[in-house]
Amino acid sequence: MLITQIGSVSYITLFCLILLHYGKKIAYINSKLEMTVFGSGNKVSFLFMFSRVLMFVFITELIGAILLMGVFIPLYGWVRGIFTSIFFAVSAFSNAGYILTLSGSVSFLSANILFNIAMLFVMIIGSIGFAAAVDILTKRSFFLYEINTKLVIWCFVISAVLGAFCLFISRVVSGDGFNAHTAASSLFLSVSAKGAGYSVVNIMSLSEISKVALILLMFIGASPASSSLGTNSLSIIICFLLIIKLLRKDKTVSVMGRFIDVKTIRRAVCYFLFSLFFCIVLSILLNLLSKAAFIDCIFDAVSAFMCCGLSTGVITQMGITGNVICCAGILSGRFGIIFAVYCINKLPVKYTQNQFSYMNDSNLLI
């Protein structure tokens, strides 16, 4: 639990250090969009920033732990119930997905309303990112939020709701029943797939359509500056907007009246392509070494890369080899993309524009 807590605070703190390193203002969407952690252009001391980070993390996990105590104290008694509540709150906020129950699963709590509310609250706050959460808490109206926060909210809500709907329909078709319990567990699984990876259903019993929906949710991932890394939701949004603008033959990419900077577009495309490449490589390795169904290999590969705790059991069945591949996937999701993009940006340019003659675009067949 301590390692999990240090890891979650360290990534958020790293984000704060980046803000301080680049000065007063950082553009999330374009050069016109200016936003810092507290929504102002004033540079603050690291001690002030770090204290706000710790306070934010502590309050969120405290609320989640208090709510979870109403679930685990009746089950395990005061001492173990309190410890289990704190453990689950920390793990859910950090998007770690660790489970501390006798059965090794939380499926027996799928019908517990208080458990679902507490876990959804902590997982959502941990997934939307520190900057967006502070912006939401400090401003009363949605119209006053920064563009970054608005995009984060829209992407999270739309992806979570659509994912829950797809999971609900596929599970109903598979025979789970058209009832409130199926709907609630589908929503829980949809939100959990974007970060923590808790499951209130047996993943191996899900249909292929449900697994595809979860793969897409895991690949979209959480928001920037959150406890979860890998491909972030804003990179997916920017790539989607870029495709639309290219099809419409627009010269610029804009969202909510703001133009997106070319550097931001390039960075988003690099993040998306590298994430896709790493997931494909991991999927092929798992399929070659385990001989399991390819959809299950893709599921576990994306889950490992996006640092999500969901699994179909492919990696577990492979023993040490599976553990090594899983660790490689997690490290790739944590640091691989950032390192690869950084190296590409640092590559020396050994040519000039006058060395090339450009082909007429009418000669290209696509």
C-alpha positions as MATLAB code, in Angstrom:
seq = 'MLITQIGSVSYITLFCLILLHYGKKIAYINSKLEMTVFGSGNKVSFLFMFSRVLMFVFITELIGAILLMGVFIPLYGWVRGIFTSIFFAVSAFSNAGYILTLSGSVSFLSANILFNIAMLFVMIIGSIGFAAAVDILTKRSFFLYEINTKLVIWCFVISAVLGAFCLFISRVVSGDGFNAHTAASSLFLSVSAKGAGYSVVNIMSLSEISKVALILLMFIGASPASSSLGTNSLSIIICFLLIIKLLRKDKTVSVMGRFIDVKTIRRAVCYFLFSLFFCIVLSILLNLLSKAAFIDCIFDAVSAFMCCGLSTGVITQMGITGNVICCAGILSGRFGIIFAVYCINKLPVKYTQNQFSYMNDSNLLI';
ca = [
       0.000    0.000    0.000;
       2.843    2.385    0.838;
       4.567    1.725   -2.497;
       1.273    2.233   -4.323;
       0.696    5.536   -2.537;
       4.210    6.787   -3.246;
       3.829    5.852   -6.905;
       0.575    7.752   -7.349;
       1.828   10.880   -5.576;
       5.131   10.758   -7.462;
       3.501   10.874  -10.893;
       1.274   13.784   -9.937;
       4.212   15.552   -8.308;
       6.250   15.030  -11.486;
       3.488   16.819  -13.354;
       3.770   19.731  -10.916;
       7.535   19.852  -11.402;
       7.045   20.031  -15.167;
       4.673   22.951  -14.707;
       7.181   24.761  -12.544;
      10.076   23.981  -14.885;
       8.399   25.542  -17.900;
       7.406   28.654  -16.023;
       4.107   30.376  -15.571;
       1.965   28.894  -18.309;
       1.659   25.628  -20.207;
      -0.529   24.976  -23.249;
      -2.513   21.744  -23.121;
      -4.418   22.297  -26.338;
      -2.657   25.089  -28.210;
      -0.542   28.187  -27.745;
      -3.655   30.264  -27.035;
      -4.911   27.993  -24.298;
      -3.115   28.812  -21.046;
      -3.573   26.730  -17.951;
      -1.686   25.837  -14.830;
      -2.717   23.508  -12.054;
      -4.705   26.149  -10.219;
      -6.104   27.832  -13.321;
      -3.959   30.940  -12.962;
      -0.833   32.220  -14.630;
       1.022   32.886  -11.388;
       4.085   30.856  -10.600;
       3.952   29.242   -7.193;
       6.563   27.595   -5.001;
       7.073   23.855   -5.155;
       6.286   23.557   -1.442;
       2.910   25.196   -1.991;
       2.211   22.995   -5.024;
       3.301   19.799   -3.298;
       1.201   20.576   -0.223;
      -1.885   21.036   -2.406;
      -1.191   17.727   -4.142;
      -0.902   15.884   -0.841;
      -4.038   17.567    0.501;
      -5.989   16.641   -2.627;
      -4.851   13.010   -2.484;
      -5.454   12.746    1.271;
      -8.983   14.190    1.174;
     -10.039   12.021   -1.775;
      -8.733    8.817   -0.229;
     -10.115    9.741    3.199;
     -13.636   10.179    1.801;
     -13.357    6.888   -0.070;
     -11.999    5.065    2.991;
     -14.772    6.390    5.251;
     -17.423    5.219    2.799;
     -15.766    1.818    2.426;
     -15.636    1.354    6.196;
     -19.390    0.935    6.080;
     -18.773   -2.081    3.833;
     -15.724   -3.802    5.306;
     -16.116   -3.218    9.070;
     -19.299   -5.358    9.208;
     -17.448   -8.034    7.211;
     -14.023   -8.108    8.882;
     -14.362   -6.254   12.175;
     -12.907   -2.893   13.222;
      -9.154   -3.355   12.782;
      -9.098   -5.364    9.585;
     -12.125   -3.517    8.225;
     -10.478   -0.102    8.628;
      -7.199   -1.310    7.113;
      -8.993   -2.947    4.172;
     -10.987    0.245    3.556;
      -7.846    2.381    3.476;
      -6.089   -0.151    1.249;
      -8.923   -0.188   -1.291;
      -9.169    3.632   -1.296;
      -5.442    4.025   -1.941;
      -5.387    1.286   -4.567;
      -8.431    2.674   -6.414;
      -7.114    6.249   -6.450;
      -3.677    5.092   -7.616;
      -5.234    2.953  -10.381;
      -3.347   -0.049   -9.007;
      -6.236   -2.523   -8.823;
      -4.870   -4.539   -5.909;
      -7.396   -6.681   -4.034;
      -7.240   -7.501   -0.319;
     -10.083   -9.946    0.246;
     -10.182  -13.590    1.268;
     -11.673  -14.657   -2.062;
      -9.219  -12.595   -4.149;
     -12.150  -10.922   -5.905;
     -14.737   -8.203   -5.281;
     -17.487   -9.928   -7.246;
     -19.291  -10.771   -3.992;
     -19.681   -6.990   -3.427;
     -21.178   -6.276   -6.852;
     -24.656   -5.781   -5.353;
     -23.427   -3.551   -2.506;
     -24.541   -0.001   -3.336;
     -22.173    1.700   -0.881;
     -19.166   -0.208   -2.237;
     -20.029    0.759   -5.823;
     -20.516    4.445   -4.934;
     -17.279    4.677   -2.933;
     -15.146    2.898   -5.507;
     -16.621    4.821   -8.434;
     -15.959    8.109   -6.627;
     -12.299    7.328   -5.909;
     -11.625    5.803   -9.337;
     -13.190    8.729  -11.196;
     -11.251   11.331   -9.203;
      -8.030    9.390   -9.728;
      -8.678    9.053  -13.468;
      -9.684   12.594  -14.447;
      -6.344   14.054  -13.400;
      -5.138   16.488  -10.794;
      -5.494   19.633  -12.917;
      -9.059   18.843  -13.989;
     -10.104   17.867  -10.459;
      -8.798   21.097   -8.949;
     -10.458   23.087  -11.726;
     -13.782   21.391  -10.972;
     -13.481   21.958   -7.228;
     -12.493   25.640   -7.495;
     -15.007   26.760  -10.139;
     -18.749   26.585   -9.750;
     -19.877   26.515  -13.372;
     -19.025   24.158  -16.220;
     -18.724   27.154  -18.539;
     -15.887   28.547  -16.400;
     -13.766   25.401  -16.692;
     -10.604   25.385  -18.775;
     -10.738   23.727  -22.195;
      -8.574   20.910  -20.874;
     -11.091   20.183  -18.104;
     -14.072   20.326  -20.472;
     -12.456   17.877  -22.884;
     -11.502   15.555  -20.032;
     -15.067   15.559  -18.692;
     -16.687   15.029  -22.080;
     -14.307   12.230  -23.043;
     -14.641   10.478  -19.699;
     -18.441   10.686  -19.591;
     -18.993    9.680  -23.212;
     -16.520    6.790  -23.161;
     -17.730    5.496  -19.781;
     -21.421    5.697  -20.708;
     -20.988    4.186  -24.175;
     -18.741    1.486  -22.738;
     -21.272    0.672  -20.023;
     -24.080    0.550  -22.606;
     -22.135   -1.834  -24.873;
     -21.224   -4.044  -21.923;
     -24.815   -4.050  -20.696;
     -26.268   -5.010  -24.092;
     -23.683   -7.727  -24.734;
     -24.173   -9.194  -21.258;
     -27.959   -9.172  -21.645;
     -27.625  -10.972  -24.977;
     -25.292  -13.478  -23.289;
     -27.965  -14.238  -20.689;
     -26.963  -12.166  -17.638;
     -30.428  -10.670  -17.346;
     -32.014   -7.302  -18.095;
     -31.919   -5.801  -14.597;
     -30.408   -3.035  -12.467;
     -27.620   -5.261  -11.163;
     -26.331   -5.939  -14.685;
     -26.510   -2.234  -15.517;
     -24.678   -1.184  -12.332;
     -21.924   -3.776  -12.716;
     -21.496   -2.773  -16.377;
     -21.029    0.870  -15.375;
     -18.572   -0.125  -12.650;
     -16.567   -2.250  -15.088;
     -16.590    0.520  -17.716;
     -15.162    3.101  -15.298;
     -12.722    0.604  -13.803;
     -11.358   -0.324  -17.239;
     -10.129    3.258  -17.667;
      -7.828    2.985  -14.687;
      -7.968    0.825  -11.578;
      -8.977   -2.464  -13.193;
     -11.330   -3.770  -10.518;
     -13.866   -6.275  -11.773;
     -17.159   -7.297  -10.208;
     -17.723   -9.961  -12.874;
     -15.688  -12.889  -14.190;
     -13.712  -11.497  -17.140;
     -13.157  -14.937  -18.655;
     -16.933  -15.492  -18.835;
     -17.555  -12.331  -20.875;
     -18.383  -12.508  -24.564;
     -15.938  -11.367  -27.238;
     -17.973   -8.199  -27.820;
     -17.635   -7.299  -24.154;
     -13.903   -7.954  -24.278;
     -13.545   -5.724  -27.340;
     -15.424   -2.941  -25.551;
     -13.133   -3.274  -22.532;
     -10.042   -3.268  -24.778;
     -11.155    0.023  -26.333;
     -11.886    1.524  -22.912;
      -8.485    0.465  -21.577;
      -6.708    1.818  -24.653;
      -8.442    5.195  -24.355;
      -7.263    5.255  -20.772;
      -7.490    7.989  -18.187;
      -6.772   11.700  -18.457;
      -3.419   13.497  -18.545;
      -1.753   14.257  -15.185;
      -3.665   11.429  -13.504;
      -2.409    8.392  -11.605;
      -2.759    6.268  -14.743;
      -0.392    6.512  -17.701;
      -0.147    4.986  -21.152;
      -2.272    6.479  -23.903;
      -4.343    9.306  -22.437;
      -7.812   10.382  -23.468;
      -6.778   13.780  -24.841;
      -4.357   12.155  -27.287;
      -7.228   10.043  -28.607;
      -9.446   13.126  -28.901;
      -6.805   15.091  -30.808;
      -6.169   12.195  -33.211;
      -9.920   11.838  -33.787;
     -10.285   15.570  -34.473;
      -7.293   15.446  -36.822;
      -8.898   12.678  -38.897;
     -12.159   14.618  -39.142;
     -10.382   17.820  -40.191;
      -8.320   15.963  -42.810;
     -11.458   14.403  -44.289;
     -13.053   17.848  -44.420;
      -9.838   19.292  -45.922;
      -9.546   21.898  -43.186;
      -6.136   23.516  -42.796;
      -6.322   23.779  -39.008;
      -7.568   21.608  -36.174;
      -9.753   23.337  -33.612;
     -11.992   22.425  -30.710;
     -14.418   24.650  -28.783;
     -13.228   27.695  -30.702;
      -9.528   27.100  -29.979;
      -6.877   26.070  -32.486;
      -4.699   23.121  -31.554;
      -0.977   23.722  -31.819;
       0.939   21.665  -34.400;
       3.397   20.455  -31.744;
       0.513   19.210  -29.619;
      -0.939   17.349  -32.616;
       2.397   15.716  -33.395;
       2.864   14.669  -29.791;
      -0.644   13.200  -29.639;
      -0.136   11.257  -32.875;
       3.207    9.925  -31.604;
       1.624    8.824  -28.336;
      -1.185    7.075  -30.184;
       1.044    5.292  -32.713;
       3.631    4.189  -30.161;
       0.893    2.905  -27.861;
      -0.660    0.962  -30.709;
       2.746   -0.450  -31.704;
       3.619   -1.592  -28.160;
       0.193   -3.207  -27.681;
       0.485   -5.100  -30.979;
       3.971   -6.367  -30.118;
       2.871   -7.505  -26.649;
      -0.210   -9.205  -28.101;
       1.862  -11.149  -30.631;
       4.365  -12.228  -27.964;
       1.600  -13.466  -25.679;
      -0.084  -15.326  -28.520;
       3.144  -17.017  -29.639;
       4.159  -18.082  -26.141;
       0.780  -19.017  -24.665;
      -1.201  -20.310  -27.668;
      -4.299  -18.738  -26.087;
      -7.115  -17.078  -28.001;
      -5.835  -13.943  -29.723;
      -8.614  -11.763  -28.281;
      -7.495  -12.786  -24.786;
      -3.864  -12.001  -25.648;
      -4.854   -8.560  -26.916;
      -6.898   -7.995  -23.772;
      -4.046   -8.826  -21.403;
      -1.485   -6.935  -23.496;
      -3.526   -3.724  -23.525;
      -4.302   -4.146  -19.830;
      -0.595   -4.504  -18.983;
       0.445   -1.601  -21.183;
      -2.224    0.699  -19.775;
      -1.389   -0.411  -16.209;
      -4.894   -1.776  -15.682;
      -5.603   -4.725  -13.411;
      -8.077   -6.583  -15.624;
      -6.979   -9.941  -17.020;
      -8.335  -12.984  -18.780;
      -5.729  -15.195  -17.105;
      -3.324  -15.555  -20.052;
      -0.377  -13.988  -18.230;
      -1.095  -15.938  -15.041;
      -1.075  -19.257  -16.893;
       2.324  -18.497  -18.465;
       4.156  -18.349  -15.134;
       7.484  -16.509  -15.035;
       7.439  -15.768  -18.765;
       4.066  -14.110  -18.456;
       5.234  -12.074  -15.487;
       8.268  -10.818  -17.431;
       6.113   -9.804  -20.408;
       3.629   -8.156  -18.072;
       6.408   -6.166  -16.378;
       7.760   -5.130  -19.787;
       4.306   -3.961  -20.816;
       3.806   -1.973  -17.626;
       7.214   -0.299  -17.934;
       6.499    0.487  -21.586;
       3.221    2.108  -20.628;
       4.810    4.053  -17.787;
       7.982    5.269  -19.460;
       8.334    3.778  -22.950;
       6.144    6.235  -24.834;
       7.576    9.318  -23.158;
      11.148    8.096  -23.720;
      10.507    7.214  -27.395;
       8.862   10.552  -28.179;
      11.660   12.381  -26.365;
      14.340   10.537  -28.382;
      12.606   11.299  -31.674;
      12.352   14.986  -30.787;
      16.089   15.001  -30.004;
      17.186   13.331  -33.260;
      19.509   15.631  -35.240;
      18.224   16.916  -38.556;
      20.976   16.308  -41.161;
      19.266   17.728  -44.211;
      17.983   21.005  -45.505;
      14.857   21.752  -47.437;
      16.811   22.565  -50.636;
      18.144   19.000  -50.858;
      14.767   17.594  -51.814;
      12.410   17.985  -54.748;
       8.795   17.381  -53.866;
       6.491   15.127  -55.843;
       3.236   16.521  -57.139;
       0.458   15.235  -54.911;
      -1.631   14.278  -57.951;
       0.844   11.426  -58.640;
       0.099    9.715  -55.357;
      -2.439    6.893  -55.428;
      -4.212    6.352  -52.121;
];
